[in-house]
């Protein structure tokens, strides 16, 4: 099967129910893409369940190239992402967490946005729908549209750009879309500090910034590897979030309880 222009890369560990839900969201997309699922579970692979296998079959039946693998031993989150990136040759790579459901059309919007904007990354911030009634005006205040192509920018603690992190708390992306999406707009690009859970990269930019190869400089137990990679990409080629998001967080307990070592704090943002 011919390699697609876009691959969805899904790292997973000990989340059979959540992964099946994530795959169901992908199976409802109509945009062409390949799928690579990489598992680091303590026991059977998260994709080795009747529900997940059914969704993988549905994806294949719809014409998507699907690959699964078990990637052990565990050497940390960044190494897992580096290994996933190495399995793909697609021009664009969507890193999708194993606890995120995408509404139909989300992958197509992300691809349209990155090709239109010509930047290094575009993300769909995950939404916690249990917080729909929790409107937080102060956290929505840093919102700012990109007009034209996103410009390269360095995101540093203590700057106004860093304060954009509040945009993605709770159900804030839902409330942002209600406030800022105008009639007739398919999507709106906006400035971000970083995006968690669902990020589409131009792989050439990501690789030029070192990808996730910094894993060798980190202890096995770490987090924030996605933030570090995004900051390097945005410093080189710019990046954006888009509204509507279309990405729903399943709100399951984290599989990364130890957050002592933050990759960006340990290594800095410079590439």
C-alpha atoms as one frame of an Amber mdcrd trajectory, in Angstrom:
protein
   0.000   0.000   0.000   1.293   3.434  -0.922   2.485   5.497   2.031  -0.037
   8.262   2.841   0.775  11.964   3.123  -0.347  11.918   6.759   0.189   9.343
   9.487  -1.554   9.246  12.855   0.898   8.065  15.517  -0.637   6.707  18.726
   1.521   5.768  21.738  -0.377   3.646  24.260   0.103   1.863  27.566  -2.379
  -0.071  29.715  -5.431   1.628  28.203  -7.471  -0.972  26.297 -10.832   0.784
  26.771  -9.491   4.247  25.993  -7.515   3.081  22.962 -10.576   1.411  21.442
 -12.431   4.716  21.858  -9.562   6.637  20.268  -9.510   4.224  17.331 -13.296
   4.568  16.959 -12.813   8.303  16.538 -10.222   7.691  13.842 -12.472   5.188
  12.080 -15.107   7.925  11.716 -12.708  10.272   9.877 -12.926  10.559   6.103
  -9.549  12.152   5.424  -6.854   9.756   4.087  -4.171   8.791   6.588  -2.147
   5.891   7.891  -2.141   4.703  11.503   0.703   3.447  13.668  -0.129   2.229
  17.180   2.804   1.542  19.492   2.143  -0.228  22.792   4.150  -0.343  26.013
   1.652  -2.107  28.286   2.718  -4.116  31.292   0.543  -7.020  30.116  -1.300
  -7.682  26.852  -1.166  -4.875  24.303  -3.954  -2.310  24.585  -4.867  -3.010
  20.952  -5.257  -6.752  21.655  -8.946  -6.616  22.627 -12.070  -7.423  20.607
 -13.130  -3.759  20.514  -9.746  -2.413  19.422  -9.248  -5.178  16.866 -12.651
  -4.377  15.369 -11.737  -0.704  15.005  -8.401  -1.614  13.418 -10.261  -3.813
  10.932 -12.690  -0.969  10.216  -9.780   1.369   9.526  -8.168  -1.140   7.161
 -11.484  -1.782   5.420 -11.808   1.968   4.806  -8.451   1.959   3.034  -6.178
   3.203   5.803  -2.734   1.682   6.185  -2.611   0.340   9.766   0.401  -0.931
  11.682   0.699  -2.048  15.308   3.753  -2.825  17.366   4.872  -3.508  20.915
   7.812  -1.295  21.792   9.686  -2.533  24.839  11.534  -2.038  27.095  10.234
   1.368  28.132  12.840   4.121  27.946  10.538   7.062  28.570   7.881   9.069
  26.783  10.268  10.920  24.479  11.935   7.712  23.303   8.523   6.213  22.566
   7.603   9.214  20.437  10.976   9.079  18.682  10.376   5.415  17.848   6.915
   6.184  16.473   8.288   8.992  14.317  10.912   6.593  12.946   8.132   4.220
  11.821   6.583   6.869   9.570   7.677   8.425   6.301   4.624  10.626   5.882
   5.049  14.336   5.208   2.718  15.170   8.107   2.517  13.272  11.402  -0.326
  13.602  13.896   0.672  12.580  17.414  -2.576  11.514  19.063  -2.740  10.426
  22.693  -4.514   7.170  23.527  -7.207   8.925  25.579  -8.550  11.338  22.963
 -11.682  10.905  20.825 -11.840  12.957  17.634 -15.157  14.130  16.242 -15.662
  13.463  12.504 -13.800  15.938  10.313 -11.073  16.802  12.825  -8.166  15.224
  10.941  -9.257  16.897   7.713  -9.432  20.308   9.410  -5.968  19.882  10.896
  -4.497  18.917   7.528  -6.249  21.800   5.770  -4.979  24.204   8.423  -1.315
  23.180   8.309  -1.186  23.189   4.512  -2.938  26.571   4.357  -0.897  28.207
   7.116   2.451  26.715   6.107   3.687  26.519   9.707   5.516  23.846  11.692
   2.588  22.496  13.694  -1.156  22.795  14.198  -2.934  21.425  17.249  -6.448
  20.610  18.439  -6.468  21.152  22.196  -8.273  18.413  24.110 -11.543  19.383
  25.784 -12.771  18.090  29.133 -16.505  17.941  28.519 -17.325  17.340  32.179
 -16.499  21.056  32.582 -18.971  22.386  30.009 -20.809  24.429  32.630 -17.558
  25.827  34.043 -16.882  29.057  32.133 -13.589  30.744  33.081 -13.393  34.233
  31.541  -9.973  35.055  33.010  -8.475  31.903  31.496  -9.945  32.729  28.081
  -8.535  36.269  28.108  -5.138  35.481  26.474  -6.866  34.357  23.246  -5.464
  35.960  20.110  -6.039  34.974  16.500  -3.256  34.490  14.032  -3.847  36.733
  11.046  -1.937  35.319   8.119   0.831  32.775   8.488   1.917  32.067  12.088
   5.268  33.646  12.805   8.144  31.890  14.557   8.153  32.738  18.247   9.945
  31.656  21.381   7.652  30.653  24.241   9.373  31.433  27.536   8.145  31.334
  31.145   7.173  34.727  32.478   6.118  36.124  29.094   2.590  36.876  27.862
   2.952  34.018  25.367   3.486  31.548  28.214   0.220  32.635  29.850  -1.712
  31.212  26.911  -1.510  27.799  28.623  -4.779  28.618  30.414  -6.658  28.549
  27.098  -6.706  24.766  27.149  -7.839  24.072  30.709 -11.071  22.164  31.357
 -13.620  22.869  28.563 -12.045  26.197  27.602 -11.618  25.258  23.909 -15.387
  24.749  23.669 -16.058  28.183  25.145 -13.412  29.767  22.911 -15.053  28.327
  19.812 -18.442  29.664  20.894 -16.953  33.121  21.371 -14.610  33.419  18.426
 -15.757  31.194  15.555 -17.615  33.425  13.115 -20.437  32.345  10.781 -19.011
  30.658   7.696 -15.566  29.966   9.195 -14.449  26.337   8.973 -11.614  26.885
  11.431  -9.778  29.673  13.195  -6.004  29.642  13.929  -4.889  31.124  17.231
  -1.722  31.623  19.262  -0.791  28.933  21.780   1.756  28.213  24.467   1.582
  24.528  23.566  -1.101  21.958  22.729  -1.642  18.675  24.522  -2.907  15.400
  23.124  -3.462  16.084  19.414  -0.743  17.827  17.399  -0.059  17.651  13.659
   3.548  18.370  12.651   5.270  19.074   9.391   7.713  16.218   9.831  10.535
  17.965   7.972  10.415  20.821  10.490  10.089  18.482  13.445  13.095  16.461
  12.315  15.128  19.583  11.545  14.525  20.609  15.179  15.774  17.245  16.432
  12.436  15.468  16.782  12.349  13.639  20.097  15.963  12.500  19.943  16.641
  14.429  23.143  15.329  11.351  24.970  18.913  10.219  25.472  19.495  13.256
  27.704  16.577  12.512  30.027  15.957   9.935  32.737  13.411   7.266  31.877
  10.838   8.882  34.154   9.989  12.275  32.687   7.129  14.238  31.138   6.621
  17.347  29.028   8.497  15.936  26.047   5.741  17.180  23.754   6.017  20.713
  25.145   9.754  20.811  24.480   9.390  19.528  20.911   6.589  21.997  20.190
   8.552  24.954  21.515  11.477  24.079  19.288   9.222  23.736  16.245   7.378
  26.990  16.969  10.668  28.843  17.417  11.750  27.630  13.983   8.560  27.746
  11.922   5.617  28.928  13.996   2.557  27.023  15.129  -1.130  27.409  15.917
  -4.097  25.912  17.634  -7.359  25.724  15.723 -10.994  26.165  16.652 -13.186
  24.231  16.728 -10.963  21.669  18.383 -12.946  18.484  17.835 -10.687  16.632
  20.288 -12.348  15.300  23.435 -10.309  14.154  26.418 -11.592  10.904  27.917
 -10.619  12.177  31.386  -9.119   8.861  32.481  -6.466   8.727  35.220  -2.986
   9.562  33.967  -0.521   6.781  33.212   2.321   9.209  34.040   1.931   9.948
  37.769   5.585  10.944  38.274   5.983  14.447  36.839   9.101  15.422  38.739
  11.301  15.812  35.643   9.864  18.210  33.068  11.757  17.896  29.788  11.766
  21.608  29.069  13.047  22.480  32.536  15.722  19.804  32.325  16.994  20.638
  28.836  15.829  24.165  28.034  13.968  25.220  24.919  16.901  25.777  22.544
  17.366  23.207  19.804
